[in-house]
Amino acid sequence: GTPPPRIESNSIIVLVTHVMTGQWASILPGKIAALFAAGGALRAIPVADPSARHTVGLIAARRDPPTPLIAALFEGLRHV
């Protein structure tokens, strides 16, 4: 079966800190996992099969006009 999640956090540092206790595992973006595993205290195992896919949402406050950063972000996303 699929193990249920036990910790949810929007902080990668919090997740890595739990993993470093040796009692937890986490799923992280590949490059970030490799960064933390480079020191040898952690091991990164790529998720390869089945192909990992998920939907990502973006929420921004509705402002008129939008802030320059949000306007640039949405403009960039139109090209993806």
PDB file of N, CA, C and O in Angstrom:
ATOM      1  N   GLY A   1       0.802  -1.185   0.000  1.00  0.00           N
ATOM      2  CA  GLY A   1       0.000   0.000   0.000  1.00  0.00           C
ATOM      3  C   GLY A   1       0.853   1.260   0.000  1.00  0.00           C
ATOM      4  O   GLY A   1       2.077   1.206   0.112  1.00  0.00           O
ATOM      5  N   THR A   2       0.192   2.365  -0.125  1.00  0.00           N
ATOM      6  CA  THR A   2       0.854   3.662  -0.121  1.00  0.00           C
ATOM      7  C   THR A   2       0.923   4.189   1.298  1.00  0.00           C
ATOM      8  O   THR A   2      -0.107   4.311   1.961  1.00  0.00           O
ATOM      9  N   PRO A   3       2.127   4.506   1.782  1.00  0.00           N
ATOM     10  CA  PRO A   3       2.218   5.046   3.137  1.00  0.00           C
ATOM     11  C   PRO A   3       1.627   6.453   3.197  1.00  0.00           C
ATOM     12  O   PRO A   3       1.823   7.249   2.279  1.00  0.00           O
ATOM     13  N   PRO A   4       0.907   6.759   4.274  1.00  0.00           N
ATOM     14  CA  PRO A   4       0.317   8.104   4.381  1.00  0.00           C
ATOM     15  C   PRO A   4       1.373   9.135   4.773  1.00  0.00           C
ATOM     16  O   PRO A   4       2.325   8.798   5.477  1.00  0.00           O
ATOM     17  N   PRO A   5       1.222  10.384   4.331  1.00  0.00           N
ATOM     18  CA  PRO A   5       2.164  11.425   4.756  1.00  0.00           C
ATOM     19  C   PRO A   5       2.026  11.685   6.249  1.00  0.00           C
ATOM     20  O   PRO A   5       0.920  11.648   6.789  1.00  0.00           O
ATOM     21  N   ARG A   6       3.135  11.944   6.912  1.00  0.00           N
ATOM     22  CA  ARG A   6       3.123  12.216   8.353  1.00  0.00           C
ATOM     23  C   ARG A   6       3.494  13.655   8.674  1.00  0.00           C
ATOM     24  O   ARG A   6       3.147  14.170   9.737  1.00  0.00           O
ATOM     25  N   ILE A   7       4.204  14.306   7.747  1.00  0.00           N
ATOM     26  CA  ILE A   7       4.630  15.687   7.941  1.00  0.00           C
ATOM     27  C   ILE A   7       4.337  16.449   6.654  1.00  0.00           C
ATOM     28  O   ILE A   7       4.596  15.955   5.557  1.00  0.00           O
ATOM     29  N   GLU A   8       3.801  17.640   6.796  1.00  0.00           N
ATOM     30  CA  GLU A   8       3.654  18.541   5.659  1.00  0.00           C
ATOM     31  C   GLU A   8       4.308  19.850   6.037  1.00  0.00           C
ATOM     32  O   GLU A   8       4.091  20.366   7.134  1.00  0.00           O
ATOM     33  N   SER A   9       5.114  20.393   5.126  1.00  0.00           N
ATOM     34  CA  SER A   9       5.789  21.657   5.393  1.00  0.00           C
ATOM     35  C   SER A   9       6.106  22.349   4.083  1.00  0.00           C
ATOM     36  O   SER A   9       6.333  21.697   3.064  1.00  0.00           O
ATOM     37  N   ASN A  10       6.121  23.673   4.117  1.00  0.00           N
ATOM     38  CA  ASN A  10       6.559  24.413   2.940  1.00  0.00           C
ATOM     39  C   ASN A  10       8.027  24.814   3.093  1.00  0.00           C
ATOM     40  O   ASN A  10       8.530  25.646   2.338  1.00  0.00           O
ATOM     41  N   SER A  11       8.705  24.222   4.068  1.00  0.00           N
ATOM     42  CA  SER A  11      10.117  24.512   4.318  1.00  0.00           C
ATOM     43  C   SER A  11      10.958  23.279   4.031  1.00  0.00           C
ATOM     44  O   SER A  11      10.818  22.252   4.695  1.00  0.00           O
ATOM     45  N   ILE A  12      11.831  23.388   3.038  1.00  0.00           N
ATOM     46  CA  ILE A  12      12.719  22.271   2.720  1.00  0.00           C
ATOM     47  C   ILE A  12      13.663  21.995   3.885  1.00  0.00           C
ATOM     48  O   ILE A  12      14.003  20.841   4.146  1.00  0.00           O
ATOM     49  N   ILE A  13      14.084  23.035   4.581  1.00  0.00           N
ATOM     50  CA  ILE A  13      14.981  22.856   5.733  1.00  0.00           C
ATOM     51  C   ILE A  13      14.303  22.010   6.812  1.00  0.00           C
ATOM     52  O   ILE A  13      14.941  21.133   7.394  1.00  0.00           O
ATOM     53  N   VAL A  14      13.036  22.258   7.082  1.00  0.00           N
ATOM     54  CA  VAL A  14      12.304  21.455   8.071  1.00  0.00           C
ATOM     55  C   VAL A  14      12.263  19.996   7.633  1.00  0.00           C
ATOM     56  O   VAL A  14      12.493  19.097   8.442  1.00  0.00           O
ATOM     57  N   LEU A  15      11.973  19.759   6.358  1.00  0.00           N
ATOM     58  CA  LEU A  15      11.915  18.381   5.867  1.00  0.00           C
ATOM     59  C   LEU A  15      13.276  17.699   5.970  1.00  0.00           C
ATOM     60  O   LEU A  15      13.363  16.561   6.431  1.00  0.00           O
ATOM     61  N   VAL A  16      14.329  18.378   5.548  1.00  0.00           N
ATOM     62  CA  VAL A  16      15.671  17.796   5.598  1.00  0.00           C
ATOM     63  C   VAL A  16      16.095  17.549   7.044  1.00  0.00           C
ATOM     64  O   VAL A  16      16.739  16.540   7.334  1.00  0.00           O
ATOM     65  N   THR A  17      15.747  18.444   7.941  1.00  0.00           N
ATOM     66  CA  THR A  17      16.073  18.252   9.361  1.00  0.00           C
ATOM     67  C   THR A  17      15.429  16.983   9.894  1.00  0.00           C
ATOM     68  O   THR A  17      16.068  16.238  10.637  1.00  0.00           O
ATOM     69  N   HIS A  18      14.190  16.721   9.534  1.00  0.00           N
ATOM     70  CA  HIS A  18      13.536  15.479   9.957  1.00  0.00           C
ATOM     71  C   HIS A  18      14.229  14.266   9.348  1.00  0.00           C
ATOM     72  O   HIS A  18      14.440  13.263  10.030  1.00  0.00           O
ATOM     73  N   VAL A  19      14.586  14.352   8.062  1.00  0.00           N
ATOM     74  CA  VAL A  19      15.267  13.231   7.403  1.00  0.00           C
ATOM     75  C   VAL A  19      16.594  12.933   8.087  1.00  0.00           C
ATOM     76  O   VAL A  19      16.979  11.771   8.218  1.00  0.00           O
ATOM     77  N   MET A  20      17.295  13.976   8.523  1.00  0.00           N
ATOM     78  CA  MET A  20      18.610  13.784   9.146  1.00  0.00           C
ATOM     79  C   MET A  20      18.540  13.023  10.471  1.00  0.00           C
ATOM     80  O   MET A  20      19.566  12.532  10.939  1.00  0.00           O
ATOM     81  N   THR A  21      17.361  12.911  11.087  1.00  0.00           N
ATOM     82  CA  THR A  21      17.230  12.121  12.318  1.00  0.00           C
ATOM     83  C   THR A  21      17.351  10.629  12.028  1.00  0.00           C
ATOM     84  O   THR A  21      17.582   9.835  12.940  1.00  0.00           O
ATOM     85  N   GLY A  22      17.194  10.242  10.755  1.00  0.00           N
ATOM     86  CA  GLY A  22      17.260   8.829  10.392  1.00  0.00           C
ATOM     87  C   GLY A  22      15.932   8.116  10.517  1.00  0.00           C
ATOM     88  O   GLY A  22      15.853   6.916  10.251  1.00  0.00           O
ATOM     89  N   GLN A  23      14.882   8.824  10.916  1.00  0.00           N
ATOM     90  CA  GLN A  23      13.578   8.191  11.123  1.00  0.00           C
ATOM     91  C   GLN A  23      12.540   8.600  10.074  1.00  0.00           C
ATOM     92  O   GLN A  23      11.390   8.167  10.134  1.00  0.00           O
ATOM     93  N   TRP A  24      12.947   9.427   9.122  1.00  0.00           N
ATOM     94  CA  TRP A  24      12.018   9.958   8.139  1.00  0.00           C
ATOM     95  C   TRP A  24      12.626   9.869   6.739  1.00  0.00           C
ATOM     96  O   TRP A  24      13.833   9.696   6.571  1.00  0.00           O
ATOM     97  N   ALA A  25      11.761   9.992   5.755  1.00  0.00           N
ATOM     98  CA  ALA A  25      12.176  10.133   4.354  1.00  0.00           C
ATOM     99  C   ALA A  25      11.352  11.268   3.774  1.00  0.00           C
ATOM    100  O   ALA A  25      10.308  11.618   4.325  1.00  0.00           O
ATOM    101  N   SER A  26      11.796  11.839   2.691  1.00  0.00           N
ATOM    102  CA  SER A  26      11.062  12.932   2.070  1.00  0.00           C
ATOM    103  C   SER A  26      11.258  12.906   0.563  1.00  0.00           C
ATOM    104  O   SER A  26      12.211  12.314   0.054  1.00  0.00           O
ATOM    105  N   ILE A  27      10.357  13.545  -0.129  1.00  0.00           N
ATOM    106  CA  ILE A  27      10.481  13.718  -1.574  1.00  0.00           C
ATOM    107  C   ILE A  27      10.796  15.179  -1.819  1.00  0.00           C
ATOM    108  O   ILE A  27      10.052  16.065  -1.400  1.00  0.00           O
ATOM    109  N   LEU A  28      11.904  15.424  -2.500  1.00  0.00           N
ATOM    110  CA  LEU A  28      12.374  16.776  -2.787  1.00  0.00           C
ATOM    111  C   LEU A  28      12.690  16.903  -4.269  1.00  0.00           C
ATOM    112  O   LEU A  28      12.888  15.893  -4.945  1.00  0.00           O
ATOM    113  N   PRO A  29      12.741  18.128  -4.785  1.00  0.00           N
ATOM    114  CA  PRO A  29      13.233  18.293  -6.158  1.00  0.00           C
ATOM    115  C   PRO A  29      14.637  17.706  -6.290  1.00  0.00           C
ATOM    116  O   PRO A  29      15.450  17.817  -5.372  1.00  0.00           O
ATOM    117  N   GLY A  30      14.917  17.086  -7.423  1.00  0.00           N
ATOM    118  CA  GLY A  30      16.174  16.366  -7.627  1.00  0.00           C
ATOM    119  C   GLY A  30      17.427  17.161  -7.324  1.00  0.00           C
ATOM    120  O   GLY A  30      18.323  16.657  -6.646  1.00  0.00           O
ATOM    121  N   LYS A  31      17.514  18.387  -7.805  1.00  0.00           N
ATOM    122  CA  LYS A  31      18.729  19.187  -7.588  1.00  0.00           C
ATOM    123  C   LYS A  31      18.906  19.553  -6.128  1.00  0.00           C
ATOM    124  O   LYS A  31      20.034  19.605  -5.638  1.00  0.00           O
ATOM    125  N   ILE A  32      17.817  19.808  -5.426  1.00  0.00           N
ATOM    126  CA  ILE A  32      17.920  20.134  -3.999  1.00  0.00           C
ATOM    127  C   ILE A  32      18.312  18.885  -3.209  1.00  0.00           C
ATOM    128  O   ILE A  32      19.132  18.965  -2.294  1.00  0.00           O
ATOM    129  N   ALA A  33      17.739  17.745  -3.550  1.00  0.00           N
ATOM    130  CA  ALA A  33      18.103  16.504  -2.878  1.00  0.00           C
ATOM    131  C   ALA A  33      19.588  16.205  -3.079  1.00  0.00           C
ATOM    132  O   ALA A  33      20.276  15.804  -2.140  1.00  0.00           O
ATOM    133  N   ALA A  34      20.078  16.398  -4.297  1.00  0.00           N
ATOM    134  CA  ALA A  34      21.500  16.154  -4.578  1.00  0.00           C
ATOM    135  C   ALA A  34      22.385  17.103  -3.781  1.00  0.00           C
ATOM    136  O   ALA A  34      23.460  16.712  -3.326  1.00  0.00           O
ATOM    137  N   LEU A  35      21.952  18.325  -3.610  1.00  0.00           N
ATOM    138  CA  LEU A  35      22.717  19.300  -2.833  1.00  0.00           C
ATOM    139  C   LEU A  35      22.890  18.837  -1.393  1.00  0.00           C
ATOM    140  O   LEU A  35      23.997  18.875  -0.856  1.00  0.00           O
ATOM    141  N   PHE A  36      21.803  18.400  -0.768  1.00  0.00           N
ATOM    142  CA  PHE A  36      21.885  17.947   0.624  1.00  0.00           C
ATOM    143  C   PHE A  36      22.598  16.606   0.749  1.00  0.00           C
ATOM    144  O   PHE A  36      23.214  16.332   1.779  1.00  0.00           O
ATOM    145  N   ALA A  37      22.527  15.773  -0.270  1.00  0.00           N
ATOM    146  CA  ALA A  37      23.184  14.464  -0.226  1.00  0.00           C
ATOM    147  C   ALA A  37      24.679  14.564  -0.513  1.00  0.00           C
ATOM    148  O   ALA A  37      25.422  13.625  -0.228  1.00  0.00           O
ATOM    149  N   ALA A  38      25.135  15.689  -1.073  1.00  0.00           N
ATOM    150  CA  ALA A  38      26.539  15.827  -1.467  1.00  0.00           C
ATOM    151  C   ALA A  38      27.496  15.679  -0.292  1.00  0.00           C
ATOM    152  O   ALA A  38      28.621  15.216  -0.475  1.00  0.00           O
ATOM    153  N   GLY A  39      27.078  16.058   0.900  1.00  0.00           N
ATOM    154  CA  GLY A  39      27.947  15.955   2.072  1.00  0.00           C
ATOM    155  C   GLY A  39      28.107  14.536   2.587  1.00  0.00           C
ATOM    156  O   GLY A  39      28.986  14.275   3.408  1.00  0.00           O
ATOM    157  N   GLY A  40      27.269  13.609   2.118  1.00  0.00           N
ATOM    158  CA  GLY A  40      27.393  12.211   2.512  1.00  0.00           C
ATOM    159  C   GLY A  40      26.535  11.803   3.693  1.00  0.00           C
ATOM    160  O   GLY A  40      26.435  10.613   3.992  1.00  0.00           O
ATOM    161  N   ALA A  41      25.906  12.764   4.381  1.00  0.00           N
ATOM    162  CA  ALA A  41      25.069  12.413   5.536  1.00  0.00           C
ATOM    163  C   ALA A  41      23.702  11.886   5.108  1.00  0.00           C
ATOM    164  O   ALA A  41      23.042  11.170   5.860  1.00  0.00           O
ATOM    165  N   LEU A  42      23.286  12.242   3.902  1.00  0.00           N
ATOM    166  CA  LEU A  42      22.007  11.790   3.371  1.00  0.00           C
ATOM    167  C   LEU A  42      22.224  11.112   2.031  1.00  0.00           C
ATOM    168  O   LEU A  42      23.257  11.302   1.389  1.00  0.00           O
ATOM    169  N   ARG A  43      21.246  10.321   1.610  1.00  0.00           N
ATOM    170  CA  ARG A  43      21.319   9.651   0.316  1.00  0.00           C
ATOM    171  C   ARG A  43      20.102  10.045  -0.507  1.00  0.00           C
ATOM    172  O   ARG A  43      18.974   9.981  -0.019  1.00  0.00           O
ATOM    173  N   ALA A  44      20.322  10.446  -1.731  1.00  0.00           N
ATOM    174  CA  ALA A  44      19.232  10.795  -2.648  1.00  0.00           C
ATOM    175  C   ALA A  44      18.986   9.626  -3.590  1.00  0.00           C
ATOM    176  O   ALA A  44      19.910   9.121  -4.226  1.00  0.00           O
ATOM    177  N   ILE A  45      17.747   9.208  -3.670  1.00  0.00           N
ATOM    178  CA  ILE A  45      17.353   8.121  -4.563  1.00  0.00           C
ATOM    179  C   ILE A  45      16.353   8.702  -5.555  1.00  0.00           C
ATOM    180  O   ILE A  45      15.263   9.104  -5.148  1.00  0.00           O
ATOM    181  N   PRO A  46      16.686   8.759  -6.846  1.00  0.00           N
ATOM    182  CA  PRO A  46      15.764   9.355  -7.823  1.00  0.00           C
ATOM    183  C   PRO A  46      14.458   8.583  -7.926  1.00  0.00           C
ATOM    184  O   PRO A  46      14.452   7.353  -7.885  1.00  0.00           O
ATOM    185  N   VAL A  47      13.357   9.305  -8.059  1.00  0.00           N
ATOM    186  CA  VAL A  47      12.053   8.695  -8.316  1.00  0.00           C
ATOM    187  C   VAL A  47      11.962   8.558  -9.828  1.00  0.00           C
ATOM    188  O   VAL A  47      11.820   9.551 -10.540  1.00  0.00           O
ATOM    189  N   ALA A  48      12.043   7.323 -10.316  1.00  0.00           N
ATOM    190  CA  ALA A  48      12.098   7.123 -11.752  1.00  0.00           C
ATOM    191  C   ALA A  48      10.904   6.344 -12.292  1.00  0.00           C
ATOM    192  O   ALA A  48      10.469   6.597 -13.415  1.00  0.00           O
ATOM    193  N   ASP A  49      10.377   5.423 -11.536  1.00  0.00           N
ATOM    194  CA  ASP A  49       9.296   4.596 -12.046  1.00  0.00           C
ATOM    195  C   ASP A  49       8.275   4.376 -10.954  1.00  0.00           C
ATOM    196  O   ASP A  49       8.665   3.851  -9.912  1.00  0.00           O
ATOM    197  N   PRO A  50       7.040   4.715 -11.082  1.00  0.00           N
ATOM    198  CA  PRO A  50       6.472   5.302 -12.287  1.00  0.00           C
ATOM    199  C   PRO A  50       6.894   6.757 -12.432  1.00  0.00           C
ATOM    200  O   PRO A  50       7.333   7.392 -11.472  1.00  0.00           O
ATOM    201  N   SER A  51       6.757   7.258 -13.612  1.00  0.00           N
ATOM    202  CA  SER A  51       7.125   8.641 -13.880  1.00  0.00           C
ATOM    203  C   SER A  51       6.335   9.567 -12.956  1.00  0.00           C
ATOM    204  O   SER A  51       5.105   9.531 -12.947  1.00  0.00           O
ATOM    205  N   ALA A  52       7.027  10.383 -12.190  1.00  0.00           N
ATOM    206  CA  ALA A  52       6.374  11.280 -11.243  1.00  0.00           C
ATOM    207  C   ALA A  52       5.775  12.467 -11.987  1.00  0.00           C
ATOM    208  O   ALA A  52       6.476  13.144 -12.739  1.00  0.00           O
ATOM    209  N   ARG A  53       4.489  12.724 -11.786  1.00  0.00           N
ATOM    210  CA  ARG A  53       3.808  13.848 -12.423  1.00  0.00           C
ATOM    211  C   ARG A  53       2.868  14.458 -11.403  1.00  0.00           C
ATOM    212  O   ARG A  53       2.282  13.745 -10.589  1.00  0.00           O
ATOM    213  N   HIS A  54       2.723  15.753 -11.443  1.00  0.00           N
ATOM    214  CA  HIS A  54       1.775  16.412 -10.572  1.00  0.00           C
ATOM    215  C   HIS A  54       1.386  17.770 -11.158  1.00  0.00           C
ATOM    216  O   HIS A  54       2.064  18.307 -12.034  1.00  0.00           O
ATOM    217  N   THR A  55       0.291  18.301 -10.657  1.00  0.00           N
ATOM    218  CA  THR A  55      -0.185  19.608 -11.085  1.00  0.00           C
ATOM    219  C   THR A  55       0.252  20.636 -10.058  1.00  0.00           C
ATOM    220  O   THR A  55       0.171  20.398  -8.853  1.00  0.00           O
ATOM    221  N   VAL A  56       0.711  21.767 -10.537  1.00  0.00           N
ATOM    222  CA  VAL A  56       1.151  22.845  -9.658  1.00  0.00           C
ATOM    223  C   VAL A  56       0.245  24.039  -9.876  1.00  0.00           C
ATOM    224  O   VAL A  56      -0.040  24.408 -11.015  1.00  0.00           O
ATOM    225  N   GLY A  57      -0.208  24.643  -8.788  1.00  0.00           N
ATOM    226  CA  GLY A  57      -1.056  25.826  -8.890  1.00  0.00           C
ATOM    227  C   GLY A  57      -0.309  27.060  -8.430  1.00  0.00           C
ATOM    228  O   GLY A  57       0.629  26.969  -7.638  1.00  0.00           O
ATOM    229  N   LEU A  58      -0.721  28.200  -8.921  1.00  0.00           N
ATOM    230  CA  LEU A  58      -0.125  29.474  -8.534  1.00  0.00           C
ATOM    231  C   LEU A  58      -1.253  30.399  -8.127  1.00  0.00           C
ATOM    232  O   LEU A  58      -2.214  30.589  -8.873  1.00  0.00           O
ATOM    233  N   ILE A  59      -1.134  30.969  -6.946  1.00  0.00           N
ATOM    234  CA  ILE A  59      -2.141  31.897  -6.446  1.00  0.00           C
ATOM    235  C   ILE A  59      -1.455  33.223  -6.168  1.00  0.00           C
ATOM    236  O   ILE A  59      -0.402  33.266  -5.531  1.00  0.00           O
ATOM    237  N   ALA A  60      -2.056  34.301  -6.646  1.00  0.00           N
ATOM    238  CA  ALA A  60      -1.529  35.648  -6.403  1.00  0.00           C
ATOM    239  C   ALA A  60      -2.697  36.560  -6.072  1.00  0.00           C
ATOM    240  O   ALA A  60      -3.810  36.364  -6.559  1.00  0.00           O
ATOM    241  N   ALA A  61      -2.435  37.556  -5.240  1.00  0.00           N
ATOM    242  CA  ALA A  61      -3.480  38.519  -4.896  1.00  0.00           C
ATOM    243  C   ALA A  61      -3.894  39.297  -6.142  1.00  0.00           C
ATOM    244  O   ALA A  61      -3.052  39.697  -6.945  1.00  0.00           O
ATOM    245  N   ARG A  62      -5.203  39.505  -6.291  1.00  0.00           N
ATOM    246  CA  ARG A  62      -5.709  40.265  -7.439  1.00  0.00           C
ATOM    247  C   ARG A  62      -5.498  41.748  -7.145  1.00  0.00           C
ATOM    248  O   ARG A  62      -6.113  42.304  -6.234  1.00  0.00           O
ATOM    249  N   ARG A  63      -4.635  42.374  -7.916  1.00  0.00           N
ATOM    250  CA  ARG A  63      -4.348  43.798  -7.759  1.00  0.00           C
ATOM    251  C   ARG A  63      -4.385  44.453  -9.134  1.00  0.00           C
ATOM    252  O   ARG A  63      -4.011  43.843 -10.135  1.00  0.00           O
ATOM    253  N   ASP A  64      -4.835  45.686  -9.171  1.00  0.00           N
ATOM    254  CA  ASP A  64      -4.863  46.404 -10.428  1.00  0.00           C
ATOM    255  C   ASP A  64      -4.199  47.760 -10.244  1.00  0.00           C
ATOM    256  O   ASP A  64      -4.792  48.647  -9.629  1.00  0.00           O
ATOM    257  N   PRO A  65      -3.018  47.945 -10.744  1.00  0.00           N
ATOM    258  CA  PRO A  65      -2.246  47.016 -11.569  1.00  0.00           C
ATOM    259  C   PRO A  65      -1.519  46.001 -10.681  1.00  0.00           C
ATOM    260  O   PRO A  65      -1.307  46.255  -9.495  1.00  0.00           O
ATOM    261  N   PRO A  66      -1.135  44.846 -11.256  1.00  0.00           N
ATOM    262  CA  PRO A  66      -0.367  43.867 -10.474  1.00  0.00           C
ATOM    263  C   PRO A  66       1.034  44.411 -10.183  1.00  0.00           C
ATOM    264  O   PRO A  66       1.531  45.298 -10.878  1.00  0.00           O
ATOM    265  N   THR A  67       1.652  43.860  -9.148  1.00  0.00           N
ATOM    266  CA  THR A  67       3.024  44.258  -8.857  1.00  0.00           C
ATOM    267  C   THR A  67       3.910  43.853 -10.036  1.00  0.00           C
ATOM    268  O   THR A  67       3.577  42.904 -10.746  1.00  0.00           O
ATOM    269  N   PRO A  68       5.018  44.538 -10.261  1.00  0.00           N
ATOM    270  CA  PRO A  68       5.887  44.199 -11.398  1.00  0.00           C
ATOM    271  C   PRO A  68       6.357  42.743 -11.374  1.00  0.00           C
ATOM    272  O   PRO A  68       6.434  42.107 -12.426  1.00  0.00           O
ATOM    273  N   LEU A  69       6.668  42.212 -10.202  1.00  0.00           N
ATOM    274  CA  LEU A  69       7.137  40.828 -10.115  1.00  0.00           C
ATOM    275  C   LEU A  69       6.048  39.853 -10.544  1.00  0.00           C
ATOM    276  O   LEU A  69       6.307  38.933 -11.321  1.00  0.00           O
ATOM    277  N   ILE A  70       4.827  40.051 -10.039  1.00  0.00           N
ATOM    278  CA  ILE A  70       3.721  39.153 -10.402  1.00  0.00           C
ATOM    279  C   ILE A  70       3.388  39.289 -11.887  1.00  0.00           C
ATOM    280  O   ILE A  70       3.127  38.289 -12.555  1.00  0.00           O
ATOM    281  N   ALA A  71       3.396  40.507 -12.403  1.00  0.00           N
ATOM    282  CA  ALA A  71       3.131  40.708 -13.837  1.00  0.00           C
ATOM    283  C   ALA A  71       4.164  39.970 -14.676  1.00  0.00           C
ATOM    284  O   ALA A  71       3.810  39.325 -15.663  1.00  0.00           O
ATOM    285  N   ALA A  72       5.434  40.056 -14.299  1.00  0.00           N
ATOM    286  CA  ALA A  72       6.501  39.370 -15.046  1.00  0.00           C
ATOM    287  C   ALA A  72       6.351  37.851 -14.925  1.00  0.00           C
ATOM    288  O   ALA A  72       6.571  37.128 -15.897  1.00  0.00           O
ATOM    289  N   LEU A  73       5.985  37.372 -13.755  1.00  0.00           N
ATOM    290  CA  LEU A  73       5.804  35.929 -13.548  1.00  0.00           C
ATOM    291  C   LEU A  73       4.718  35.402 -14.461  1.00  0.00           C
ATOM    292  O   LEU A  73       4.919  34.417 -15.172  1.00  0.00           O
ATOM    293  N   PHE A  74       3.552  36.060 -14.443  1.00  0.00           N
ATOM    294  CA  PHE A  74       2.461  35.597 -15.295  1.00  0.00           C
ATOM    295  C   PHE A  74       2.797  35.716 -16.779  1.00  0.00           C
ATOM    296  O   PHE A  74       2.409  34.858 -17.572  1.00  0.00           O
ATOM    297  N   GLU A  75       3.499  36.749 -17.150  1.00  0.00           N
ATOM    298  CA  GLU A  75       3.917  36.897 -18.549  1.00  0.00           C
ATOM    299  C   GLU A  75       4.848  35.753 -18.942  1.00  0.00           C
ATOM    300  O   GLU A  75       4.718  35.190 -20.029  1.00  0.00           O
ATOM    301  N   GLY A  76       5.773  35.413 -18.073  1.00  0.00           N
ATOM    302  CA  GLY A  76       6.677  34.294 -18.349  1.00  0.00           C
ATOM    303  C   GLY A  76       5.941  32.973 -18.452  1.00  0.00           C
ATOM    304  O   GLY A  76       6.296  32.127 -19.273  1.00  0.00           O
ATOM    305  N   LEU A  77       4.925  32.788 -17.635  1.00  0.00           N
ATOM    306  CA  LEU A  77       4.166  31.536 -17.650  1.00  0.00           C
ATOM    307  C   LEU A  77       3.330  31.372 -18.917  1.00  0.00           C
ATOM    308  O   LEU A  77       3.008  30.252 -19.312  1.00  0.00           O
ATOM    309  N   ARG A  78       2.989  32.466 -19.536  1.00  0.00           N
ATOM    310  CA  ARG A  78       2.235  32.378 -20.787  1.00  0.00           C
ATOM    311  C   ARG A  78       3.042  31.688 -21.887  1.00  0.00           C
ATOM    312  O   ARG A  78       2.471  31.168 -22.846  1.00  0.00           O
ATOM    313  N   HIS A  79       4.353  31.684 -21.750  1.00  0.00           N
ATOM    314  CA  HIS A  79       5.227  31.105 -22.772  1.00  0.00           C
ATOM    315  C   HIS A  79       5.624  29.662 -22.452  1.00  0.00           C
ATOM    316  O   HIS A  79       6.378  29.044 -23.204  1.00  0.00           O
ATOM    317  N   VAL A  80       5.128  29.135 -21.358  1.00  0.00           N
ATOM    318  CA  VAL A  80       5.489  27.770 -20.953  1.00  0.00           C
ATOM    319  C   VAL A  80       4.471  26.791 -21.499  1.00  0.00           C
ATOM    320  O   VAL A  80       4.589  25.587 -21.272  1.00  0.00           O
TER     321      VAL A  80
END
